[in-house]
Amino acid sequence: MPTTKTAPSKPASAGANKTVTMIGTVESDKRARSRTVVVDYKTMHPKYGKFVSRRTVLQVHDESNDSKLGDRVEVKPCRPMSRTKRWTLVRVVERGNRVELVTQDPTAKPAKA
């Protein structure tokens, strides 16, 4: 009778519930229920040892349109919602400062004082 080796069983709580979450900044909130979130990080250059700034751009699903431009948000992976959208919003960590951009009409003439 041949003997078979089996891997030792792990408890259910050991590998479960390891959801990867990332914290980033909302760069664009122009689309309905979709956000562009940028995650900035620093990594060491393999040859020179200097720390280099890198960024990851994520397309995030925001069901309630809760996040706005400049907010720091926590996101987690989810099933593909579109060709590029594979992350969903968990929570808004910190509200960003709301700056309204005012654009001038290039055809408008300056007012005389």
WOFEN-V168981 format. One record per pair of residues at least 12 apart in sequence whose C-alpha atoms are under 10 Angstrom apart, sorted by the first residue. I is the first residue (numbers start at 0). GAP is how many residues later the second one is. Records with the same first field share a line. If there is no record, write none. Layout:
I->GAP / GAP
//
This chain:
18->57 / 58
19->55 / 56 / 57
20->53 / 54 / 55 / 56 / 66 / 67 / 68 / 69
21->15 / 16 / 17 / 36 / 51 / 52 / 53 / 54 / 55 / 65 / 67 / 68
22->14 / 15 / 16 / 17 / 49 / 50 / 51 / 52 / 53 / 66 / 67 / 68 / 69 / 70
23->12 / 13 / 14 / 15 / 16 / 17 / 31 / 32 / 33 / 34 / 46 / 47 / 48 / 49 / 50 / 51 / 68 / 69
24->12 / 13 / 14 / 15 / 32 / 42 / 43 / 44 / 45 / 46 / 47 / 48 / 49 / 67 / 68 / 69 / 70 / 71
25->12 / 13 / 31 / 32 / 33 / 34 / 41 / 42 / 43 / 44 / 45 / 46 / 47 / 66 / 70
26->30 / 31 / 41 / 42 / 43 / 44 / 45
27->31 / 39 / 40 / 41 / 42
28->33 / 36 / 37 / 38 / 39 / 40 / 41
29->38 / 39
30->31 / 34
31->29 / 30 / 31 / 32 / 33
32->27 / 28 / 29 / 30 / 31 / 32 / 33 / 34
33->25 / 26 / 27 / 28 / 29 / 30 / 31 / 33 / 51 / 53 / 54 / 55
34->23 / 24 / 25 / 26 / 27 / 30 / 32 / 33 / 34 / 50 / 52 / 53 / 54
35->21 / 22 / 23 / 24 / 25 / 33 / 49
36->19 / 20 / 21 / 22 / 23 / 32 / 33 / 34 / 35 / 36 / 37 / 38 / 50 / 52
37->17 / 18 / 19 / 20 / 21 / 34 / 35
38->15 / 16 / 17 / 18 / 19 / 33 / 34
39->13 / 14 / 15 / 16 / 17
40->12 / 13 / 14 / 15
41->12 / 13
57->17 / 26 / 27 / 28 / 29 / 30
58->16 / 22 / 23 / 24 / 25 / 26 / 27 / 28 / 29
59->15 / 16 / 17 / 18 / 21 / 24 / 25 / 26 / 27 / 28 / 29
60->14 / 15 / 16 / 17 / 20 / 21 / 24 / 25 / 26 / 27 / 28 / 29
61->13 / 25 / 26 / 27 / 28 / 29
62->25 / 26
63->25
64->24
65->23 / 25 / 26
66->22 / 24 / 25 / 26 / 27 / 28 / 29
67->24 / 27 / 28 / 29 / 30
68->26 / 27 / 28 / 29 / 30
69->24 / 25 / 26 / 27 / 28 / 29
70->21 / 22 / 23 / 24 / 25 / 26 / 27
71->19 / 20 / 21 / 22 / 23 / 24
72->16 / 17 / 18 / 19 / 20 / 21 / 22 / 23
73->14 / 15 / 16 / 17 / 18 / 19 / 20
74->12 / 13 / 14 / 15 / 16 / 17
75->12 / 13 / 14 / 15
76->12 / 13
//
